[in-house]
Amino acid sequence: MIRVLIADDHNVFVEGIESLISGSAEIQVAERCYTVQSVTERLAQTGIDVVLLDISFPQIEDGLGLCEFITRTYPVTKVIALTMHDDASLIKRVVKKGAKGYLLKNTTKTELLQAIQTVYHEKQYFNETIMQILLDDSPKNRRTSSGLGARPNLTPRESEVLNLISQGLTTQQMANQLFVSVKAVEFHRSSLLMKFGVPNTALLIKTAMELHCID
């Protein structure tokens, strides 16, 4: 029996994932955790084979840190990132932290069960959607700007956030204008910093202007 721990701060989502797994004869949900602390506590007390981890748990850096902690401290426990974020740079960071799989939250029951079984048997799992995202982000497919290196591949939402950042809006103001949560804006800001390879907002705006990503 493959013992699974679901780590997500949204109760409804955890219940939904558990319902998908419940009919399996080979997989069982052993633990449900809604905080980082509860994940570390349960892992220390219970033998877990696979962790389904929301990488934004509760913030992107927390999720990445937890992923790395699990894979280093419990090498026999496999991590599958289960998230709504289809960002190539984030997928690569998650893999570097030791995750064996990456699924979007709109995954099907069949795919979820297949992913769990695949990583349990010491293999990686990335479906066609994730592989295509990584392929599109490969160096040969990126647009370049003379002498300035690669121009990042931005999603429509990232472009919107980038333009609002350049206008000097606060995180709350951007959230209000885009009709999304503050957490979502913070994620996109973090993603932009990663894609442009800069440590702060000032350099983000400067680099984006040099690459003609904003006026």
NORVEN-V448842 format. One line per field, one symbol per residue. psi: psi as a letter, one per 40 degrees, with the letter a starting at -180 (. if undefined). A space follows every 50 residues. Layout:
BEGIN
psi: ???
END
This chain:
BEGIN
psi: hhhihhhiehddddddddddddeheehihdihheiddddddddddhhhdh hhhheggeiddddddddddddddgdehihhhhiehfhdddddddddeeie ihiieeiiddddddddddddffiihhadddddddddeideeiiihheeah hihiidddddddddddeeiidddddddefiiddddddddddddddefiei ddddddddddefdi.
END
